[in-house]
Amino acid sequence: MKKLFFSLAIAAMFSFVACGPSAEEVKKQKEADSIATAQVEQQRIDSIAAIEKVKTDSIAAVVAKAKEDSIAAAGAKKGKKK
């Protein structure tokens, strides 16, 4: 009975040690987490750049429209004077 209990105790001890992740698995997980963090950061930067581009394009469109309206208004005034 003592031999059986001792064998079971040894087997239980090794099974608890075997349950945790190995150092290599921990390293791989840290690398995967680092890559995922970098990808999220890159997506954030890309989103900000896209918003800035839309904002710049909108401002340029408004300025161009205002210039066209100003030219049209000046042309209309000139046409009325004749």
mmCIF file of the N, C-alpha and C atoms, coordinates in Angstrom:
data_MODEL
# 
_entry.id   MODEL 
# 
loop_
_atom_site.group_PDB 
_atom_site.id 
_atom_site.type_symbol 
_atom_site.label_atom_id 
_atom_site.label_alt_id 
_atom_site.label_comp_id 
_atom_site.label_asym_id 
_atom_site.label_entity_id 
_atom_site.label_seq_id 
_atom_site.pdbx_PDB_ins_code 
_atom_site.Cartn_x 
_atom_site.Cartn_y 
_atom_site.Cartn_z 
_atom_site.occupancy 
_atom_site.B_iso_or_equiv 
_atom_site.pdbx_formal_charge 
_atom_site.auth_seq_id 
_atom_site.auth_comp_id 
_atom_site.auth_asym_id 
_atom_site.auth_atom_id 
_atom_site.pdbx_PDB_model_num 
ATOM 1   N N  . MET A 1 1  ? 0.814   -1.183 0.000   1.00 0.00 ? 1  MET A N  1 
ATOM 2   C CA . MET A 1 1  ? 0.000   0.000  0.000   1.00 0.00 ? 1  MET A CA 1 
ATOM 3   C C  . MET A 1 1  ? 0.864   1.255  0.000   1.00 0.00 ? 1  MET A C  1 
ATOM 4   N N  . LYS A 1 2  ? 1.983   1.183  0.755   1.00 0.00 ? 2  LYS A N  1 
ATOM 5   C CA . LYS A 1 2  ? 2.872   2.332  0.798   1.00 0.00 ? 2  LYS A CA 1 
ATOM 6   C C  . LYS A 1 2  ? 3.461   2.601  -0.581  1.00 0.00 ? 2  LYS A C  1 
ATOM 7   N N  . LYS A 1 3  ? 3.814   1.542  -1.296  1.00 0.00 ? 3  LYS A N  1 
ATOM 8   C CA . LYS A 1 3  ? 4.386   1.712  -2.630  1.00 0.00 ? 3  LYS A CA 1 
ATOM 9   C C  . LYS A 1 3  ? 3.355   2.338  -3.580  1.00 0.00 ? 3  LYS A C  1 
ATOM 10  N N  . LEU A 1 4  ? 2.109   1.929  -3.486  1.00 0.00 ? 4  LEU A N  1 
ATOM 11  C CA . LEU A 1 4  ? 1.058   2.479  -4.336  1.00 0.00 ? 4  LEU A CA 1 
ATOM 12  C C  . LEU A 1 4  ? 0.836   3.951  -4.020  1.00 0.00 ? 4  LEU A C  1 
ATOM 13  N N  . PHE A 1 5  ? 0.746   4.280  -2.718  1.00 0.00 ? 5  PHE A N  1 
ATOM 14  C CA . PHE A 1 5  ? 0.554   5.673  -2.322  1.00 0.00 ? 5  PHE A CA 1 
ATOM 15  C C  . PHE A 1 5  ? 1.732   6.528  -2.775  1.00 0.00 ? 5  PHE A C  1 
ATOM 16  N N  . PHE A 1 6  ? 2.944   6.027  -2.590  1.00 0.00 ? 6  PHE A N  1 
ATOM 17  C CA . PHE A 1 6  ? 4.143   6.755  -2.993  1.00 0.00 ? 6  PHE A CA 1 
ATOM 18  C C  . PHE A 1 6  ? 4.153   6.953  -4.508  1.00 0.00 ? 6  PHE A C  1 
ATOM 19  N N  . SER A 1 7  ? 3.781   5.956  -5.265  1.00 0.00 ? 7  SER A N  1 
ATOM 20  C CA . SER A 1 7  ? 3.737   6.066  -6.729  1.00 0.00 ? 7  SER A CA 1 
ATOM 21  C C  . SER A 1 7  ? 2.691   7.092  -7.167  1.00 0.00 ? 7  SER A C  1 
ATOM 22  N N  . LEU A 1 8  ? 1.537   7.054  -6.527  1.00 0.00 ? 8  LEU A N  1 
ATOM 23  C CA . LEU A 1 8  ? 0.505   8.032  -6.858  1.00 0.00 ? 8  LEU A CA 1 
ATOM 24  C C  . LEU A 1 8  ? 0.945   9.456  -6.486  1.00 0.00 ? 8  LEU A C  1 
ATOM 25  N N  . ALA A 1 9  ? 1.630   9.611  -5.372  1.00 0.00 ? 9  ALA A N  1 
ATOM 26  C CA . ALA A 1 9  ? 2.114   10.925 -4.956  1.00 0.00 ? 9  ALA A CA 1 
ATOM 27  C C  . ALA A 1 9  ? 3.129   11.462 -5.957  1.00 0.00 ? 9  ALA A C  1 
ATOM 28  N N  . ILE A 1 10 ? 4.039   10.604 -6.405  1.00 0.00 ? 10 ILE A N  1 
ATOM 29  C CA . ILE A 1 10 ? 5.041   11.011 -7.406  1.00 0.00 ? 10 ILE A CA 1 
ATOM 30  C C  . ILE A 1 10 ? 4.349   11.377 -8.718  1.00 0.00 ? 10 ILE A C  1 
ATOM 31  N N  . ALA A 1 11 ? 3.389   10.584 -9.143  1.00 0.00 ? 11 ALA A N  1 
ATOM 32  C CA . ALA A 1 11 ? 2.671   10.862 -10.388 1.00 0.00 ? 11 ALA A CA 1 
ATOM 33  C C  . ALA A 1 11 ? 1.909   12.189 -10.274 1.00 0.00 ? 11 ALA A C  1 
ATOM 34  N N  . ALA A 1 12 ? 1.295   12.433 -9.130  1.00 0.00 ? 12 ALA A N  1 
ATOM 35  C CA . ALA A 1 12 ? 0.568   13.685 -8.927  1.00 0.00 ? 12 ALA A CA 1 
ATOM 36  C C  . ALA A 1 12 ? 1.518   14.873 -8.956  1.00 0.00 ? 12 ALA A C  1 
ATOM 37  N N  . MET A 1 13 ? 2.680   14.719 -8.364  1.00 0.00 ? 13 MET A N  1 
ATOM 38  C CA . MET A 1 13 ? 3.670   15.793 -8.346  1.00 0.00 ? 13 MET A CA 1 
ATOM 39  C C  . MET A 1 13 ? 4.107   16.142 -9.772  1.00 0.00 ? 13 MET A C  1 
ATOM 40  N N  . PHE A 1 14 ? 4.376   15.139 -10.581 1.00 0.00 ? 14 PHE A N  1 
ATOM 41  C CA . PHE A 1 14 ? 4.797   15.395 -11.959 1.00 0.00 ? 14 PHE A CA 1 
ATOM 42  C C  . PHE A 1 14 ? 3.655   15.974 -12.795 1.00 0.00 ? 14 PHE A C  1 
ATOM 43  N N  . SER A 1 15 ? 2.444   15.587 -12.501 1.00 0.00 ? 15 SER A N  1 
ATOM 44  C CA . SER A 1 15 ? 1.326   16.115 -13.277 1.00 0.00 ? 15 SER A CA 1 
ATOM 45  C C  . SER A 1 15 ? 1.112   17.603 -12.970 1.00 0.00 ? 15 SER A C  1 
ATOM 46  N N  . PHE A 1 16 ? 1.329   18.026 -11.723 1.00 0.00 ? 16 PHE A N  1 
ATOM 47  C CA . PHE A 1 16 ? 1.205   19.441 -11.394 1.00 0.00 ? 16 PHE A CA 1 
ATOM 48  C C  . PHE A 1 16 ? 2.304   20.258 -12.053 1.00 0.00 ? 16 PHE A C  1 
ATOM 49  N N  . VAL A 1 17 ? 3.497   19.726 -12.107 1.00 0.00 ? 17 VAL A N  1 
ATOM 50  C CA . VAL A 1 17 ? 4.611   20.421 -12.743 1.00 0.00 ? 17 VAL A CA 1 
ATOM 51  C C  . VAL A 1 17 ? 4.359   20.528 -14.242 1.00 0.00 ? 17 VAL A C  1 
ATOM 52  N N  . ALA A 1 18 ? 3.778   19.515 -14.824 1.00 0.00 ? 18 ALA A N  1 
ATOM 53  C CA . ALA A 1 18 ? 3.550   19.496 -16.269 1.00 0.00 ? 18 ALA A CA 1 
ATOM 54  C C  . ALA A 1 18 ? 2.385   20.387 -16.694 1.00 0.00 ? 18 ALA A C  1 
ATOM 55  N N  . CYS A 1 19 ? 1.584   20.886 -15.773 1.00 0.00 ? 19 CYS A N  1 
ATOM 56  C CA . CYS A 1 19 ? 0.413   21.669 -16.128 1.00 0.00 ? 19 CYS A CA 1 
ATOM 57  C C  . CYS A 1 19 ? 0.747   23.078 -16.623 1.00 0.00 ? 19 CYS A C  1 
ATOM 58  N N  . GLY A 1 20 ? 1.800   23.672 -16.141 1.00 0.00 ? 20 GLY A N  1 
ATOM 59  C CA . GLY A 1 20 ? 2.121   25.049 -16.503 1.00 0.00 ? 20 GLY A CA 1 
ATOM 60  C C  . GLY A 1 20 ? 2.740   25.156 -17.889 1.00 0.00 ? 20 GLY A C  1 
ATOM 61  N N  . PRO A 1 21 ? 2.677   26.361 -18.483 1.00 0.00 ? 21 PRO A N  1 
ATOM 62  C CA . PRO A 1 21 ? 3.279   26.546 -19.803 1.00 0.00 ? 21 PRO A CA 1 
ATOM 63  C C  . PRO A 1 21 ? 4.801   26.542 -19.709 1.00 0.00 ? 21 PRO A C  1 
ATOM 64  N N  . SER A 1 22 ? 5.416   26.094 -20.773 1.00 0.00 ? 22 SER A N  1 
ATOM 65  C CA . SER A 1 22 ? 6.873   26.065 -20.778 1.00 0.00 ? 22 SER A CA 1 
ATOM 66  C C  . SER A 1 22 ? 7.393   27.470 -21.047 1.00 0.00 ? 22 SER A C  1 
ATOM 67  N N  . ALA A 1 23 ? 8.677   27.661 -20.844 1.00 0.00 ? 23 ALA A N  1 
ATOM 68  C CA . ALA A 1 23 ? 9.297   28.965 -21.077 1.00 0.00 ? 23 ALA A CA 1 
ATOM 69  C C  . ALA A 1 23 ? 9.174   29.353 -22.551 1.00 0.00 ? 23 ALA A C  1 
ATOM 70  N N  . GLU A 1 24 ? 9.269   28.367 -23.426 1.00 0.00 ? 24 GLU A N  1 
ATOM 71  C CA . GLU A 1 24 ? 9.146   28.636 -24.861 1.00 0.00 ? 24 GLU A CA 1 
ATOM 72  C C  . GLU A 1 24 ? 7.723   29.095 -25.209 1.00 0.00 ? 24 GLU A C  1 
ATOM 73  N N  . GLU A 1 25 ? 6.731   28.454 -24.602 1.00 0.00 ? 25 GLU A N  1 
ATOM 74  C CA . GLU A 1 25 ? 5.345   28.848 -24.838 1.00 0.00 ? 25 GLU A CA 1 
ATOM 75  C C  . GLU A 1 25 ? 5.082   30.257 -24.326 1.00 0.00 ? 25 GLU A C  1 
ATOM 76  N N  . VAL A 1 26 ? 5.642   30.592 -23.166 1.00 0.00 ? 26 VAL A N  1 
ATOM 77  C CA . VAL A 1 26 ? 5.490   31.934 -22.607 1.00 0.00 ? 26 VAL A CA 1 
ATOM 78  C C  . VAL A 1 26 ? 6.131   32.957 -23.541 1.00 0.00 ? 26 VAL A C  1 
ATOM 79  N N  . LYS A 1 27 ? 7.309   32.642 -24.071 1.00 0.00 ? 27 LYS A N  1 
ATOM 80  C CA . LYS A 1 27 ? 8.006   33.549 -24.985 1.00 0.00 ? 27 LYS A CA 1 
ATOM 81  C C  . LYS A 1 27 ? 7.183   33.759 -26.261 1.00 0.00 ? 27 LYS A C  1 
ATOM 82  N N  . LYS A 1 28 ? 6.643   32.665 -26.809 1.00 0.00 ? 28 LYS A N  1 
ATOM 83  C CA . LYS A 1 28 ? 5.823   32.769 -28.022 1.00 0.00 ? 28 LYS A CA 1 
ATOM 84  C C  . LYS A 1 28 ? 4.577   33.607 -27.763 1.00 0.00 ? 28 LYS A C  1 
ATOM 85  N N  . GLN A 1 29 ? 3.953   33.441 -26.607 1.00 0.00 ? 29 GLN A N  1 
ATOM 86  C CA . GLN A 1 29 ? 2.759   34.210 -26.264 1.00 0.00 ? 29 GLN A CA 1 
ATOM 87  C C  . GLN A 1 29 ? 3.092   35.689 -26.126 1.00 0.00 ? 29 GLN A C  1 
ATOM 88  N N  . LYS A 1 30 ? 4.230   36.008 -25.519 1.00 0.00 ? 30 LYS A N  1 
ATOM 89  C CA . LYS A 1 30 ? 4.635   37.412 -25.388 1.00 0.00 ? 30 LYS A CA 1 
ATOM 90  C C  . LYS A 1 30 ? 4.884   38.031 -26.759 1.00 0.00 ? 30 LYS A C  1 
ATOM 91  N N  . GLU A 1 31 ? 5.507   37.273 -27.657 1.00 0.00 ? 31 GLU A N  1 
ATOM 92  C CA . GLU A 1 31 ? 5.743   37.768 -29.016 1.00 0.00 ? 31 GLU A CA 1 
ATOM 93  C C  . GLU A 1 31 ? 4.419   38.011 -29.740 1.00 0.00 ? 31 GLU A C  1 
ATOM 94  N N  . ALA A 1 32 ? 3.488   37.080 -29.599 1.00 0.00 ? 32 ALA A N  1 
ATOM 95  C CA . ALA A 1 32 ? 2.174   37.229 -30.243 1.00 0.00 ? 32 ALA A CA 1 
ATOM 96  C C  . ALA A 1 32 ? 1.441   38.446 -29.687 1.00 0.00 ? 32 ALA A C  1 
ATOM 97  N N  . ASP A 1 33 ? 1.516   38.648 -28.376 1.00 0.00 ? 33 ASP A N  1 
ATOM 98  C CA . ASP A 1 33 ? 0.876   39.815 -27.760 1.00 0.00 ? 33 ASP A CA 1 
ATOM 99  C C  . ASP A 1 33 ? 1.518   41.108 -28.245 1.00 0.00 ? 33 ASP A C  1 
ATOM 100 N N  . SER A 1 34 ? 2.830   41.101 -28.382 1.00 0.00 ? 34 SER A N  1 
ATOM 101 C CA . SER A 1 34 ? 3.551   42.280 -28.861 1.00 0.00 ? 34 SER A CA 1 
ATOM 102 C C  . SER A 1 34 ? 3.162   42.617 -30.298 1.00 0.00 ? 34 SER A C  1 
ATOM 103 N N  . ILE A 1 35 ? 3.070   41.601 -31.138 1.00 0.00 ? 35 ILE A N  1 
ATOM 104 C CA . ILE A 1 35 ? 2.682   41.806 -32.538 1.00 0.00 ? 35 ILE A CA 1 
ATOM 105 C C  . ILE A 1 35 ? 1.253   42.336 -32.609 1.00 0.00 ? 35 ILE A C  1 
ATOM 106 N N  . ALA A 1 36 ? 0.363   41.774 -31.807 1.00 0.00 ? 36 ALA A N  1 
ATOM 107 C CA . ALA A 1 36 ? -1.033  42.225 -31.799 1.00 0.00 ? 36 ALA A CA 1 
ATOM 108 C C  . ALA A 1 36 ? -1.125  43.685 -31.351 1.00 0.00 ? 36 ALA A C  1 
ATOM 109 N N  . THR A 1 37 ? -0.347  44.055 -30.352 1.00 0.00 ? 37 THR A N  1 
ATOM 110 C CA . THR A 1 37 ? -0.335  45.441 -29.875 1.00 0.00 ? 37 THR A CA 1 
ATOM 111 C C  . THR A 1 37 ? 0.171   46.377 -30.957 1.00 0.00 ? 37 THR A C  1 
ATOM 112 N N  . ALA A 1 38 ? 1.222   45.972 -31.662 1.00 0.00 ? 38 ALA A N  1 
ATOM 113 C CA . ALA A 1 38 ? 1.765   46.797 -32.744 1.00 0.00 ? 38 ALA A CA 1 
ATOM 114 C C  . ALA A 1 38 ? 0.753   46.949 -33.877 1.00 0.00 ? 38 ALA A C  1 
ATOM 115 N N  . GLN A 1 39 ? 0.021   45.896 -34.186 1.00 0.00 ? 39 GLN A N  1 
ATOM 116 C CA . GLN A 1 39 ? -0.985  45.974 -35.248 1.00 0.00 ? 39 GLN A CA 1 
ATOM 117 C C  . GLN A 1 39 ? -2.127  46.912 -34.863 1.00 0.00 ? 39 GLN A C  1 
ATOM 118 N N  . VAL A 1 40 ? -2.561  46.865 -33.617 1.00 0.00 ? 40 VAL A N  1 
ATOM 119 C CA . VAL A 1 40 ? -3.620  47.755 -33.149 1.00 0.00 ? 40 VAL A CA 1 
ATOM 120 C C  . VAL A 1 40 ? -3.139  49.206 -33.212 1.00 0.00 ? 40 VAL A C  1 
ATOM 121 N N  . GLU A 1 41 ? -1.914  49.446 -32.810 1.00 0.00 ? 41 GLU A N  1 
ATOM 122 C CA . GLU A 1 41 ? -1.350  50.800 -32.857 1.00 0.00 ? 41 GLU A CA 1 
ATOM 123 C C  . GLU A 1 41 ? -1.258  51.293 -34.295 1.00 0.00 ? 41 GLU A C  1 
ATOM 124 N N  . GLN A 1 42 ? -0.851  50.427 -35.219 1.00 0.00 ? 42 GLN A N  1 
ATOM 125 C CA . GLN A 1 42 ? -0.764  50.811 -36.629 1.00 0.00 ? 42 GLN A CA 1 
ATOM 126 C C  . GLN A 1 42 ? -2.145  51.132 -37.192 1.00 0.00 ? 42 GLN A C  1 
ATOM 127 N N  . GLN A 1 43 ? -3.156  50.362 -36.808 1.00 0.00 ? 43 GLN A N  1 
ATOM 128 C CA . GLN A 1 43 ? -4.527  50.645 -37.248 1.00 0.00 ? 43 GLN A CA 1 
ATOM 129 C C  . GLN A 1 43 ? -4.998  51.996 -36.725 1.00 0.00 ? 43 GLN A C  1 
ATOM 130 N N  . ARG A 1 44 ? -4.625  52.316 -35.489 1.00 0.00 ? 44 ARG A N  1 
ATOM 131 C CA . ARG A 1 44 ? -4.994  53.606 -34.902 1.00 0.00 ? 44 ARG A CA 1 
ATOM 132 C C  . ARG A 1 44 ? -4.333  54.741 -35.681 1.00 0.00 ? 44 ARG A C  1 
ATOM 133 N N  . ILE A 1 45 ? -3.066  54.588 -35.997 1.00 0.00 ? 45 ILE A N  1 
ATOM 134 C CA . ILE A 1 45 ? -2.339  55.606 -36.758 1.00 0.00 ? 45 ILE A CA 1 
ATOM 135 C C  . ILE A 1 45 ? -2.939  55.761 -38.149 1.00 0.00 ? 45 ILE A C  1 
ATOM 136 N N  . ASP A 1 46 ? -3.269  54.643 -38.787 1.00 0.00 ? 46 ASP A N  1 
ATOM 137 C CA . ASP A 1 46 ? -3.881  54.691 -40.121 1.00 0.00 ? 46 ASP A CA 1 
ATOM 138 C C  . ASP A 1 46 ? -5.243  55.383 -40.079 1.00 0.00 ? 46 ASP A C  1 
ATOM 139 N N  . SER A 1 47 ? -6.024  55.132 -39.044 1.00 0.00 ? 47 SER A N  1 
ATOM 140 C CA . SER A 1 47 ? -7.332  55.770 -38.908 1.00 0.00 ? 47 SER A CA 1 
ATOM 141 C C  . SER A 1 47 ? -7.190  57.279 -38.740 1.00 0.00 ? 47 SER A C  1 
ATOM 142 N N  . ILE A 1 48 ? -6.236  57.689 -37.933 1.00 0.00 ? 48 ILE A N  1 
ATOM 143 C CA . ILE A 1 48 ? -6.003  59.123 -37.735 1.00 0.00 ? 48 ILE A CA 1 
ATOM 144 C C  . ILE A 1 48 ? -5.571  59.770 -39.043 1.00 0.00 ? 48 ILE A C  1 
ATOM 145 N N  . ALA A 1 49 ? -4.703  59.103 -39.797 1.00 0.00 ? 49 ALA A N  1 
ATOM 146 C CA . ALA A 1 49 ? -4.251  59.639 -41.083 1.00 0.00 ? 49 ALA A CA 1 
ATOM 147 C C  . ALA A 1 49 ? -5.413  59.756 -42.064 1.00 0.00 ? 49 ALA A C  1 
ATOM 148 N N  . ALA A 1 50 ? -6.312  58.773 -42.076 1.00 0.00 ? 50 ALA A N  1 
ATOM 149 C CA . ALA A 1 50 ? -7.473  58.818 -42.963 1.00 0.00 ? 50 ALA A CA 1 
ATOM 150 C C  . ALA A 1 50 ? -8.395  59.973 -42.587 1.00 0.00 ? 50 ALA A C  1 
ATOM 151 N N  . ILE A 1 51 ? -8.585  60.200 -41.300 1.00 0.00 ? 51 ILE A N  1 
ATOM 152 C CA . ILE A 1 51 ? -9.429  61.301 -40.843 1.00 0.00 ? 51 ILE A CA 1 
ATOM 153 C C  . ILE A 1 51 ? -8.810  62.639 -41.244 1.00 0.00 ? 51 ILE A C  1 
ATOM 154 N N  . GLU A 1 52 ? -7.508  62.769 -41.070 1.00 0.00 ? 52 GLU A N  1 
ATOM 155 C CA . GLU A 1 52 ? -6.813  64.002 -41.460 1.00 0.00 ? 52 GLU A CA 1 
ATOM 156 C C  . GLU A 1 52 ? -6.946  64.257 -42.958 1.00 0.00 ? 52 GLU A C  1 
ATOM 157 N N  . LYS A 1 53 ? -6.852  63.195 -43.765 1.00 0.00 ? 53 LYS A N  1 
ATOM 158 C CA . LYS A 1 53 ? -6.976  63.349 -45.213 1.00 0.00 ? 53 LYS A CA 1 
ATOM 159 C C  . LYS A 1 53 ? -8.379  63.812 -45.586 1.00 0.00 ? 53 LYS A C  1 
ATOM 160 N N  . VAL A 1 54 ? -9.391  63.217 -44.970 1.00 0.00 ? 54 VAL A N  1 
ATOM 161 C CA . VAL A 1 54 ? -10.775 63.616 -45.250 1.00 0.00 ? 54 VAL A CA 1 
ATOM 162 C C  . VAL A 1 54 ? -10.986 65.072 -44.841 1.00 0.00 ? 54 VAL A C  1 
ATOM 163 N N  . LYS A 1 55 ? -10.437 65.436 -43.694 1.00 0.00 ? 55 LYS A N  1 
ATOM 164 C CA . LYS A 1 55 ? -10.588 66.810 -43.219 1.00 0.00 ? 55 LYS A CA 1 
ATOM 165 C C  . LYS A 1 55 ? -9.906  67.793 -44.180 1.00 0.00 ? 55 LYS A C  1 
ATOM 166 N N  . THR A 1 56 ? -8.708  67.466 -44.628 1.00 0.00 ? 56 THR A N  1 
ATOM 167 C CA . THR A 1 56 ? -7.982  68.322 -45.569 1.00 0.00 ? 56 THR A CA 1 
ATOM 168 C C  . THR A 1 56 ? -8.730  68.429 -46.893 1.00 0.00 ? 56 THR A C  1 
ATOM 169 N N  . ASP A 1 57 ? -9.228  67.297 -47.386 1.00 0.00 ? 57 ASP A N  1 
ATOM 170 C CA . ASP A 1 57 ? -9.980  67.306 -48.645 1.00 0.00 ? 57 ASP A CA 1 
ATOM 171 C C  . ASP A 1 57 ? -11.255 68.137 -48.516 1.00 0.00 ? 57 ASP A C  1 
ATOM 172 N N  . SER A 1 58 ? -11.931 68.050 -47.385 1.00 0.00 ? 58 SER A N  1 
ATOM 173 C CA . SER A 1 58 ? -13.155 68.823 -47.168 1.00 0.00 ? 58 SER A CA 1 
ATOM 174 C C  . SER A 1 58 ? -12.864 70.314 -47.147 1.00 0.00 ? 58 SER A C  1 
ATOM 175 N N  . ILE A 1 59 ? -11.808 70.692 -46.473 1.00 0.00 ? 59 ILE A N  1 
ATOM 176 C CA . ILE A 1 59 ? -11.428 72.104 -46.417 1.00 0.00 ? 59 ILE A CA 1 
ATOM 177 C C  . ILE A 1 59 ? -11.077 72.607 -47.815 1.00 0.00 ? 59 ILE A C  1 
ATOM 178 N N  . ALA A 1 60 ? -10.337 71.814 -48.573 1.00 0.00 ? 60 ALA A N  1 
ATOM 179 C CA . ALA A 1 60 ? -9.974  72.204 -49.933 1.00 0.00 ? 60 ALA A CA 1 
ATOM 180 C C  . ALA A 1 60 ? -11.219 72.351 -50.807 1.00 0.00 ? 60 ALA A C  1 
ATOM 181 N N  . ALA A 1 61 ? -12.185 71.476 -50.633 1.00 0.00 ? 61 ALA A N  1 
ATOM 182 C CA . ALA A 1 61 ? -13.420 71.555 -51.415 1.00 0.00 ? 61 ALA A CA 1 
ATOM 183 C C  . ALA A 1 61 ? -14.202 72.817 -51.057 1.00 0.00 ? 61 ALA A C  1 
ATOM 184 N N  . VAL A 1 62 ? -14.266 73.153 -49.784 1.00 0.00 ? 62 VAL A N  1 
ATOM 185 C CA . VAL A 1 62 ? -14.981 74.351 -49.350 1.00 0.00 ? 62 VAL A CA 1 
ATOM 186 C C  . VAL A 1 62 ? -14.292 75.602 -49.894 1.00 0.00 ? 62 VAL A C  1 
ATOM 187 N N  . VAL A 1 63 ? -12.966 75.635 -49.833 1.00 0.00 ? 63 VAL A N  1 
ATOM 188 C CA . VAL A 1 63 ? -12.217 76.782 -50.351 1.00 0.00 ? 63 VAL A CA 1 
ATOM 189 C C  . VAL A 1 63 ? -12.434 76.919 -51.853 1.00 0.00 ? 63 VAL A C  1 
ATOM 190 N N  . ALA A 1 64 ? -12.388 75.812 -52.578 1.00 0.00 ? 64 ALA A N  1 
ATOM 191 C CA . ALA A 1 64 ? -12.591 75.849 -54.033 1.00 0.00 ? 64 ALA A CA 1 
ATOM 192 C C  . ALA A 1 64 ? -14.004 76.323 -54.361 1.00 0.00 ? 64 ALA A C  1 
ATOM 193 N N  . LYS A 1 65 ? -15.003 75.851 -53.616 1.00 0.00 ? 65 LYS A N  1 
ATOM 194 C CA . LYS A 1 65 ? -16.393 76.263 -53.843 1.00 0.00 ? 65 LYS A CA 1 
ATOM 195 C C  . LYS A 1 65 ? -16.549 77.755 -53.552 1.00 0.00 ? 65 LYS A C  1 
ATOM 196 N N  . ALA A 1 66 ? -15.943 78.227 -52.489 1.00 0.00 ? 66 ALA A N  1 
ATOM 197 C CA . ALA A 1 66 ? -16.024 79.645 -52.147 1.00 0.00 ? 66 ALA A CA 1 
ATOM 198 C C  . ALA A 1 66 ? -15.367 80.495 -53.232 1.00 0.00 ? 66 ALA A C  1 
ATOM 199 N N  . LYS A 1 67 ? -14.255 80.021 -53.762 1.00 0.00 ? 67 LYS A N  1 
ATOM 200 C CA . LYS A 1 67 ? -13.568 80.751 -54.833 1.00 0.00 ? 67 LYS A CA 1 
ATOM 201 C C  . LYS A 1 67 ? -14.448 80.804 -56.085 1.00 0.00 ? 67 LYS A C  1 
ATOM 202 N N  . GLU A 1 68 ? -15.053 79.669 -56.439 1.00 0.00 ? 68 GLU A N  1 
ATOM 203 C CA . GLU A 1 68 ? -15.952 79.630 -57.589 1.00 0.00 ? 68 GLU A CA 1 
ATOM 204 C C  . GLU A 1 68 ? -17.141 80.569 -57.403 1.00 0.00 ? 68 GLU A C  1 
ATOM 205 N N  . ASP A 1 69 ? -17.716 80.544 -56.209 1.00 0.00 ? 69 ASP A N  1 
ATOM 206 C CA . ASP A 1 69 ? -18.852 81.425 -55.918 1.00 0.00 ? 69 ASP A CA 1 
ATOM 207 C C  . ASP A 1 69 ? -18.438 82.889 -55.996 1.00 0.00 ? 69 ASP A C  1 
ATOM 208 N N  . SER A 1 70 ? -17.258 83.192 -55.508 1.00 0.00 ? 70 SER A N  1 
ATOM 209 C CA . SER A 1 70 ? -16.761 84.564 -55.547 1.00 0.00 ? 70 SER A CA 1 
ATOM 210 C C  . SER A 1 70 ? -16.549 85.026 -56.981 1.00 0.00 ? 70 SER A C  1 
ATOM 211 N N  . ILE A 1 71 ? -15.971 84.148 -57.797 1.00 0.00 ? 71 ILE A N  1 
ATOM 212 C CA . ILE A 1 71 ? -15.757 84.484 -59.208 1.00 0.00 ? 71 ILE A CA 1 
ATOM 213 C C  . ILE A 1 71 ? -17.093 84.655 -59.917 1.00 0.00 ? 71 ILE A C  1 
ATOM 214 N N  . ALA A 1 72 ? -18.037 83.774 -59.628 1.00 0.00 ? 72 ALA A N  1 
ATOM 215 C CA . ALA A 1 72 ? -19.361 83.865 -60.245 1.00 0.00 ? 72 ALA A CA 1 
ATOM 216 C C  . ALA A 1 72 ? -20.069 85.145 -59.820 1.00 0.00 ? 72 ALA A C  1 
ATOM 217 N N  . ALA A 1 73 ? -19.945 85.501 -58.537 1.00 0.00 ? 73 ALA A N  1 
ATOM 218 C CA . ALA A 1 73 ? -20.578 86.723 -58.053 1.00 0.00 ? 73 ALA A CA 1 
ATOM 219 C C  . ALA A 1 73 ? -19.932 87.943 -58.695 1.00 0.00 ? 73 ALA A C  1 
ATOM 220 N N  . ALA A 1 74 ? -18.634 87.934 -58.847 1.00 0.00 ? 74 ALA A N  1 
ATOM 221 C CA . ALA A 1 74 ? -17.937 89.054 -59.490 1.00 0.00 ? 74 ALA A CA 1 
ATOM 222 C C  . ALA A 1 74 ? -18.346 89.162 -60.951 1.00 0.00 ? 74 ALA A C  1 
ATOM 223 N N  . GLY A 1 75 ? -18.502 88.037 -61.617 1.00 0.00 ? 75 GLY A N  1 
ATOM 224 C CA . GLY A 1 75 ? -18.942 88.022 -63.011 1.00 0.00 ? 75 GLY A CA 1 
ATOM 225 C C  . GLY A 1 75 ? -20.361 88.539 -63.142 1.00 0.00 ? 75 GLY A C  1 
ATOM 226 N N  . ALA A 1 76 ? -21.206 88.218 -62.183 1.00 0.00 ? 76 ALA A N  1 
ATOM 227 C CA . ALA A 1 76 ? -22.591 88.666 -62.213 1.00 0.00 ? 76 ALA A CA 1 
ATOM 228 C C  . ALA A 1 76 ? -22.672 90.179 -62.008 1.00 0.00 ? 76 ALA A C  1 
ATOM 229 N N  . LYS A 1 77 ? -21.855 90.714 -61.133 1.00 0.00 ? 77 LYS A N  1 
ATOM 230 C CA . LYS A 1 77 ? -21.810 92.166 -60.888 1.00 0.00 ? 77 LYS A CA 1 
ATOM 231 C C  . LYS A 1 77 ? -21.317 92.889 -62.135 1.00 0.00 ? 77 LYS A C  1 
ATOM 232 N N  . LYS A 1 78 ? -20.303 92.314 -62.769 1.00 0.00 ? 78 LYS A N  1 
ATOM 233 C CA . LYS A 1 78 ? -19.742 92.915 -63.979 1.00 0.00 ? 78 LYS A CA 1 
ATOM 234 C C  . LYS A 1 78 ? -20.794 92.924 -65.087 1.00 0.00 ? 78 LYS A C  1 
ATOM 235 N N  . GLY A 1 79 ? -21.549 91.836 -65.210 1.00 0.00 ? 79 GLY A N  1 
ATOM 236 C CA . GLY A 1 79 ? -22.580 91.721 -66.229 1.00 0.00 ? 79 GLY A CA 1 
ATOM 237 C C  . GLY A 1 79 ? -23.712 92.711 -66.006 1.00 0.00 ? 79 GLY A C  1 
ATOM 238 N N  . LYS A 1 80 ? -24.037 93.044 -64.761 1.00 0.00 ? 80 LYS A N  1 
ATOM 239 C CA . LYS A 1 80 ? -25.119 93.973 -64.449 1.00 0.00 ? 80 LYS A CA 1 
ATOM 240 C C  . LYS A 1 80 ? -24.725 95.411 -64.765 1.00 0.00 ? 80 LYS A C  1 
ATOM 241 N N  . LYS A 1 81 ? -23.426 95.740 -64.649 1.00 0.00 ? 81 LYS A N  1 
ATOM 242 C CA . LYS A 1 81 ? -22.980 97.101 -64.890 1.00 0.00 ? 81 LYS A CA 1 
ATOM 243 C C  . LYS A 1 81 ? -23.058 97.457 -66.370 1.00 0.00 ? 81 LYS A C  1 
ATOM 244 N N  . LYS A 1 82 ? -22.936 96.524 -67.246 1.00 0.00 ? 82 LYS A N  1 
ATOM 245 C CA . LYS A 1 82 ? -22.943 96.813 -68.678 1.00 0.00 ? 82 LYS A CA 1 
ATOM 246 C C  . LYS A 1 82 ? -24.268 97.140 -69.147 1.00 0.00 ? 82 LYS A C  1 
# 
